[in-house]
Structures are given as C-alpha cells and as structure tokens.
Amino acid sequence: MTALKMNTIRRTPECGRAWTRCSNAAMSRYRRHLGFGCFALLWFGSLLTAPSTGLAEDWPFPRGDVHASGASPTVLPDSLKVTWEFKADEAVEVTPVVSGDRVVVGDVMGTLYALDRKNGKEVWRHAYDTGFLASPVIAGDKVICGDIDGNVYALSLLDGTEAWKQSTDGEISGSAAVYEGHVLVASQDGKLYCYELETGKPVWTYQADDQIRCSPTIAGDVTLLGGCDAKLHGVDLKSGEAAGDQLPLDGPTGSTPAVRNDFAIVPVMDGVVYGFDWKKKATLWKYEDVDQSQEYRSSAAVNDSVAVVSSQRKNIDALDLKTGKRLWRYTLRRRADASPVIAGDDVWVPATDGRLVRLSIKDGSEKWVYEIRGGFVSGVAIAGEQLFVADDEGVVRCFQ
C-alpha cells in the first residue's frame, strides 16, 4: 500500500516556485527538529571529473558523469532482484553515489552514511545538525556535500572524518562539481564558489543575478549553470569570470544542464526545454507542448541521439537531440520528481508513487516495474550491473 504523502509549495518571488515532498511522519520530525516543515527539493545531480572507465563501474556523482548527462552505457539484466537493503534513520531524498566498494547517501536530517557496496552494511556515518537535499559526490578519497544551511563539507571516504568545511550565505540545493583539483558549489545566495579540493581554500567566486539551485556542469573549459534569473550562465573554470554573454531562458530554472558533445539541454519551470550549442553559445531549438502545458523541475538525460525529460504533468518525453522533436511519450500514474536516467537501451524513472519504471528508449514501451510501499524522490545510480536507489522512508536498495 502506498504511503500517504504531503506536498507543500513554498513560493519565492526570486525563482518562481520551489517544491517539497515528505511523508506525514517526516513532516512532523522536520517541524520538531528544524521548525519550518519540509525542505526545498534537490534539483539534481553533481558533476565530478573521473576516468573514462568510471562511467560503467562507478557513479560518483548523481547525474553519472562530468557532463551531468544522466546516462550510462551499461545494459542491466532483463530481470533484476533486490540484493540488499539499508535503512537510514530518516527519509533519503538524494541520489546514492558509488565509487569502488562504497555507496554514500545523506538523509534529510543531516546524517551521511557510507555503505559496503557488496552487502549494504554501514561502514561509517557522520551526523550534522542540518539536512542534505543535495547529493554528495565522491572525489577520489573524499566525499563532498553541501547542506541546507549553506555549509560545504569534505570528508574522508575511508572513515568519514571531516577534512575541511566552508560556508556560503544560502541553501545548497545542488551537488558539487570537481574539476582539476577544485570543488565548485552553487548556492541560493546567487554565487558559484570555487575551492581547492585538498584544503578547502577559496579560489574565486562568481555572482549571478539570482539564486542558483542546480549543480554546475563541466563543458570543456567552462561550467554551465541554469539560474533563477532565467539565464544559462557560462563561467570560465580558471578565472571564475563570465565566459561571454549569458543565454536567455523563457523562465527560471533549477535544472542542471545536461551536456552531450556540443549539446546542452536545459528544461525550465515554465514548460520549455532548450537545446543549446554550448560551444557556439547558440539556441538550436525549443520544445514546448502547446496542447498541454508542462512544468519541468528535474534535469534531462541525454545520449548521442535522444534527450529524455520528466514533467510535473507525469509525462516522460523523449526528444530528438538535434531537432527537439518529440519521439514518444510515456505517462506515469504519478509524477516523478527525480531526473530520468538512460542506461544502454533503457530509460529508468523512479516515481513518487513508489514505482521504479524501466522503459524502452526506442519507443517508450514499459519493460519492467518494481513497486514499493513508499515513494521515490531519489534518482537512480547505475554502476556496473547494479542499480541503487533510495526512498522517502529511508530505505536504500541495491538491485542486481
């Protein structure tokens, strides 16, 4: 039986609407501990430099690769079974990240957990005073994470000891990116911060015109940011200066730009999906459903030919990467707040009704469904022949 969910909307004039989801029990705990109900949802993935072989065997950032493509070449077996489960103390709304023999997640009350990848047993935990709605990332021997109070932490992947801490002036809703020994973190104070990975020493700061709720995406020698100021920002990774003019959007976005080759795909809250050539700084196409207005609060998944997006109207749409033409549509029973993931010939979508759906990327046909009692807010992580996902009751599952 699906657990009752409560949805609240916090309206912010700076960036349209933010949304939260939590169970009734979780809502009570949040109010008791923090005094303001639920938190703003994680907007998506993080980006981290990794060797090319890491894409198939590891998933060290929530959108899978340095370009936040949300895609893996791995084709999972036709039939998957749960091989282990781990129960966190509180709800988990972040995507698990995977590197080597470790799986790392954080819960909404501020505890980070490192699990053994083989059996799901807890290796270590580190508790903080405030919760995590941005997924951690794994950068070599470190775990990088940001919390709702704007703090950035670097911890040892081995034992969870804290290596360094920095603070921003706003909530951190998106995960960090790591590039050539530096950590990039976007904050709702409208700034993008660059720190040294090893020491946490500040390097530079970039100021946008409004809140930033997405993760930075690495694209060549720039990082891309979708802003609440209705702009796609390009920032030089070395200097922290604007890399030319910013590209206009039809509305605010908290979606992390998904990059594949020269393409950058950015959905916005007002129901438009943009296809950009990030190298030429040109808008290639715009997709909008003229018959049924959509609303996008998650990030796209892209491979060499297709972009897949999920709307608040419960629709999963596959778009031609070059033209933006819709190729197929699959309608969920309830919406998916997590971003879709492409794995080989499949599209994976965890939905808020507790259904984990596997679709054919060719035509959107349903291939496999797994259903739980609670609901999914977390995205999936696909590493090797394993799939990891967490639910809003705090259960982390490994499928194989």
FENGIDA-V641384 format. One record per residue. N is the residue number from 1. RES is the residue in three letters. SS is DSSP state (alpha for helix, beta for strand, coil for the rest). PSI is psi in whole degrees, -180 to 180 (NA if undefined). OMEGA is omega in whole degrees, -180 to 180 (NA if undefined). Layout:
# FENGIDA-V641384
n = [N:N]
res = [RES:RES]
ss = [SS:SS]
psi = [PSI:PSI]
omega = [OMEGA:OMEGA]
This chain:
# FENGIDA-V641384
n = [1:2:3:4:5:6:7:8:9:10:11:12:13:14:15:16:17:18:19:20:21:22:23:24:25:26:27:28:29:30:31:32:33:34:35:36:37:38:39:40:41:42:43:44:45:46:47:48:49:50:51:52:53:54:55:56:57:58:59:60:61:62:63:64:65:66:67:68:69:70:71:72:73:74:75:76:77:78:79:80:81:82:83:84:85:86:87:88:89:90:91:92:93:94:95:96:97:98:99:100:101:102:103:104:105:106:107:108:109:110:111:112:113:114:115:116:117:118:119:120:121:122:123:124:125:126:127:128:129:130:131:132:133:134:135:136:137:138:139:140:141:142:143:144:145:146:147:148:149:150:151:152:153:154:155:156:157:158:159:160:161:162:163:164:165:166:167:168:169:170:171:172:173:174:175:176:177:178:179:180:181:182:183:184:185:186:187:188:189:190:191:192:193:194:195:196:197:198:199:200:201:202:203:204:205:206:207:208:209:210:211:212:213:214:215:216:217:218:219:220:221:222:223:224:225:226:227:228:229:230:231:232:233:234:235:236:237:238:239:240:241:242:243:244:245:246:247:248:249:250:251:252:253:254:255:256:257:258:259:260:261:262:263:264:265:266:267:268:269:270:271:272:273:274:275:276:277:278:279:280:281:282:283:284:285:286:287:288:289:290:291:292:293:294:295:296:297:298:299:300:301:302:303:304:305:306:307:308:309:310:311:312:313:314:315:316:317:318:319:320:321:322:323:324:325:326:327:328:329:330:331:332:333:334:335:336:337:338:339:340:341:342:343:344:345:346:347:348:349:350:351:352:353:354:355:356:357:358:359:360:361:362:363:364:365:366:367:368:369:370:371:372:373:374:375:376:377:378:379:380:381:382:383:384:385:386:387:388:389:390:391:392:393:394:395:396:397:398:399:400]
res = [MET:THR:ALA:LEU:LYS:MET:ASN:THR:ILE:ARG:ARG:THR:PRO:GLU:CYS:GLY:ARG:ALA:TRP:THR:ARG:CYS:SER:ASN:ALA:ALA:MET:SER:ARG:TYR:ARG:ARG:HIS:LEU:GLY:PHE:GLY:CYS:PHE:ALA:LEU:LEU:TRP:PHE:GLY:SER:LEU:LEU:THR:ALA:PRO:SER:THR:GLY:LEU:ALA:GLU:ASP:TRP:PRO:PHE:PRO:ARG:GLY:ASP:VAL:HIS:ALA:SER:GLY:ALA:SER:PRO:THR:VAL:LEU:PRO:ASP:SER:LEU:LYS:VAL:THR:TRP:GLU:PHE:LYS:ALA:ASP:GLU:ALA:VAL:GLU:VAL:THR:PRO:VAL:VAL:SER:GLY:ASP:ARG:VAL:VAL:VAL:GLY:ASP:VAL:MET:GLY:THR:LEU:TYR:ALA:LEU:ASP:ARG:LYS:ASN:GLY:LYS:GLU:VAL:TRP:ARG:HIS:ALA:TYR:ASP:THR:GLY:PHE:LEU:ALA:SER:PRO:VAL:ILE:ALA:GLY:ASP:LYS:VAL:ILE:CYS:GLY:ASP:ILE:ASP:GLY:ASN:VAL:TYR:ALA:LEU:SER:LEU:LEU:ASP:GLY:THR:GLU:ALA:TRP:LYS:GLN:SER:THR:ASP:GLY:GLU:ILE:SER:GLY:SER:ALA:ALA:VAL:TYR:GLU:GLY:HIS:VAL:LEU:VAL:ALA:SER:GLN:ASP:GLY:LYS:LEU:TYR:CYS:TYR:GLU:LEU:GLU:THR:GLY:LYS:PRO:VAL:TRP:THR:TYR:GLN:ALA:ASP:ASP:GLN:ILE:ARG:CYS:SER:PRO:THR:ILE:ALA:GLY:ASP:VAL:THR:LEU:LEU:GLY:GLY:CYS:ASP:ALA:LYS:LEU:HIS:GLY:VAL:ASP:LEU:LYS:SER:GLY:GLU:ALA:ALA:GLY:ASP:GLN:LEU:PRO:LEU:ASP:GLY:PRO:THR:GLY:SER:THR:PRO:ALA:VAL:ARG:ASN:ASP:PHE:ALA:ILE:VAL:PRO:VAL:MET:ASP:GLY:VAL:VAL:TYR:GLY:PHE:ASP:TRP:LYS:LYS:LYS:ALA:THR:LEU:TRP:LYS:TYR:GLU:ASP:VAL:ASP:GLN:SER:GLN:GLU:TYR:ARG:SER:SER:ALA:ALA:VAL:ASN:ASP:SER:VAL:ALA:VAL:VAL:SER:SER:GLN:ARG:LYS:ASN:ILE:ASP:ALA:LEU:ASP:LEU:LYS:THR:GLY:LYS:ARG:LEU:TRP:ARG:TYR:THR:LEU:ARG:ARG:ARG:ALA:ASP:ALA:SER:PRO:VAL:ILE:ALA:GLY:ASP:ASP:VAL:TRP:VAL:PRO:ALA:THR:ASP:GLY:ARG:LEU:VAL:ARG:LEU:SER:ILE:LYS:ASP:GLY:SER:GLU:LYS:TRP:VAL:TYR:GLU:ILE:ARG:GLY:GLY:PHE:VAL:SER:GLY:VAL:ALA:ILE:ALA:GLY:GLU:GLN:LEU:PHE:VAL:ALA:ASP:ASP:GLU:GLY:VAL:VAL:ARG:CYS:PHE:GLN]
ss = [coil:coil:coil:coil:beta:beta:beta:beta:beta:beta:beta:coil:coil:coil:coil:coil:beta:beta:beta:beta:beta:beta:beta:alpha:alpha:alpha:alpha:alpha:alpha:alpha:alpha:alpha:alpha:alpha:coil:coil:coil:coil:coil:coil:coil:coil:coil:beta:coil:coil:beta:beta:coil:coil:coil:coil:coil:alpha:alpha:alpha:alpha:coil:beta:coil:coil:coil:coil:coil:coil:coil:coil:coil:coil:coil:beta:beta:coil:coil:coil:coil:coil:coil:coil:coil:coil:beta:beta:beta:beta:beta:beta:coil:coil:coil:coil:coil:coil:coil:coil:coil:beta:beta:beta:coil:coil:beta:beta:beta:beta:beta:coil:coil:coil:coil:beta:beta:beta:beta:beta:beta:coil:coil:coil:coil:coil:beta:beta:beta:beta:beta:beta:coil:coil:coil:coil:coil:coil:coil:coil:coil:beta:beta:beta:coil:coil:beta:beta:beta:beta:beta:coil:coil:coil:coil:beta:beta:beta:beta:beta:beta:coil:coil:coil:coil:coil:beta:beta:beta:beta:beta:beta:coil:coil:coil:coil:coil:coil:beta:coil:coil:beta:beta:beta:coil:coil:beta:beta:beta:beta:beta:coil:coil:coil:coil:beta:beta:beta:beta:beta:beta:coil:coil:coil:coil:coil:beta:beta:beta:beta:beta:beta:coil:coil:coil:coil:coil:coil:coil:coil:coil:beta:beta:beta:coil:coil:beta:beta:beta:beta:beta:coil:coil:coil:coil:beta:beta:beta:beta:beta:beta:coil:coil:coil:coil:coil:beta:coil:coil:coil:coil:beta:beta:coil:coil:coil:coil:coil:coil:coil:coil:coil:beta:beta:beta:coil:coil:beta:beta:beta:beta:beta:coil:coil:coil:coil:beta:beta:beta:beta:beta:beta:coil:coil:coil:coil:beta:beta:beta:beta:beta:beta:beta:coil:coil:coil:coil:coil:coil:coil:coil:coil:coil:coil:coil:beta:beta:coil:coil:coil:beta:beta:beta:beta:beta:coil:coil:coil:coil:beta:beta:beta:beta:beta:beta:coil:coil:coil:coil:coil:beta:beta:beta:beta:beta:beta:coil:coil:coil:coil:coil:coil:coil:coil:coil:beta:beta:beta:coil:coil:beta:beta:beta:beta:beta:coil:coil:coil:coil:beta:beta:beta:beta:beta:beta:coil:coil:coil:coil:coil:beta:beta:beta:beta:beta:beta:coil:coil:coil:coil:coil:coil:coil:coil:coil:beta:beta:beta:coil:coil:beta:beta:beta:beta:beta:coil:coil:coil:coil:beta:beta:beta:beta:beta:coil]
psi = [133:131:146:134:153:130:130:150:127:118:130:119:-23:-29:50:-116:141:159:156:157:140:160:165:-42:-42:-40:-43:-42:-41:-45:-41:-40:-34:-21:12:30:-146:169:167:140:146:131:-16:175:169:168:134:132:133:157:157:-30:-16:-21:-41:-41:-26:165:72:1:148:-29:15:-34:175:-21:6:39:-22:33:148:146:-10:132:113:156:155:-37:122:145:152:120:-26:159:146:136:113:167:-28:179:147:120:13:155:132:148:148:131:127:-125:20:143:130:133:163:148:173:-10:1:16:129:138:135:127:152:124:-30:-38:-4:6:144:129:-45:164:152:118:133:173:-22:161:172:121:-2:134:148:167:155:121:94:-117:15:151:126:132:153:147:180:-14:0:11:145:128:145:125:158:128:-28:-50:1:6:146:128:-42:166:140:164:143:179:16:165:143:111:-19:156:166:163:151:129:117:54:14:150:131:129:127:143:157:-1:3:11:149:123:140:126:157:133:-43:-37:-20:6:131:139:-53:166:136:135:121:178:-5:-174:151:120:-3:179:150:142:131:127:98:-127:19:164:141:140:130:133:159:-8:12:43:149:113:138:126:129:127:-26:-46:-23:9:159:133:74:-170:149:148:132:146:161:-14:179:156:146:8:139:127:134:123:134:116:-122:-3:141:125:126:109:149:162:-31:9:18:139:128:141:117:152:104:-25:-43:-7:51:143:121:-40:163:132:132:132:106:-18:-30:107:130:171:126:125:12:177:159:158:136:140:-157:-13:-17:142:133:130:155:128:166:-7:9:10:135:116:136:128:143:126:-33:-31:-21:2:137:129:-39:166:137:132:124:167:-41:165:162:119:-25:155:145:161:136:130:103:-119:11:155:128:130:113:127:163:-13:5:13:127:113:136:121:154:130:-16:-44:2:9:147:127:-28:143:137:134:138:173:-39:-141:159:128:-33:146:171:152:130:116:122:-130:30:146:131:138:148:157:177:6:6:12:124:128:144:124:145:NA]
omega = [-178:-180:177:179:173:178:176:178:175:-178:179:-178:-178:-173:175:-176:169:-177:177:175:172:178:178:180:180:179:180:180:-179:-179:-178:-175:-170:172:177:175:-176:-180:173:-177:167:179:173:-165:177:-173:-172:178:-178:175:-174:179:-177:-176:-176:-172:-178:175:-170:178:-169:178:164:-179:-175:-179:-179:-177:-177:-175:177:176:-175:171:-178:178:-179:-178:180:176:176:-179:172:176:174:-179:174:-178:-177:179:177:-179:-179:178:175:173:-169:175:-179:-179:-178:170:-177:175:174:179:-173:179:170:178:173:-180:169:-175:173:-175:-175:-172:178:180:-179:177:174:172:177:-176:174:-174:-178:-167:-180:172:171:-180:171:169:178:-180:-178:-179:-178:170:180:180:176:-176:-175:175:178:179:177:-177:168:-178:175:176:-177:-173:176:177:-177:179:176:180:172:-178:172:-176:180:178:175:-176:-179:-177:179:167:178:-175:175:175:179:178:176:-179:176:-176:175:170:177:-177:169:-176:174:179:170:-177:-174:-171:-174:-180:178:-180:176:178:176:-177:172:-178:-179:-178:171:-177:-179:170:173:177:179:178:-176:-179:176:169:-178:-180:169:-173:170:176:177:177:167:-177:168:-175:178:-175:-179:-172:-174:178:177:179:-178:-179:177:-178:-177:174:-180:-179:-180:177:170:-178:176:178:178:-174:172:-176:-179:-175:170:-177:-176:170:177:-175:-174:171:180:172:-178:168:-178:161:-172:178:-179:-177:-176:173:-178:-180:175:175:177:178:-176:-178:-178:-177:180:174:-174:178:179:-174:179:167:-175:166:-174:-176:-171:168:-180:-179:180:-178:176:175:178:-177:171:-177:172:-177:174:-174:-176:-173:-175:179:179:-178:177:178:173:-179:179:173:174:-172:172:176:177:178:178:177:175:176:-177:-179:-175:169:-179:-178:171:-173:-177:177:178:178:172:-170:176:-176:172:179:-178:-175:179:180:-178:-177:-173:178:172:-175:179:-180:-177:180:179:169:178:170:179:172:-179:-176:-174:176:179:174:-179:177:179:-179:-175:170:175:-179:174:-178:172:176:178:NA]
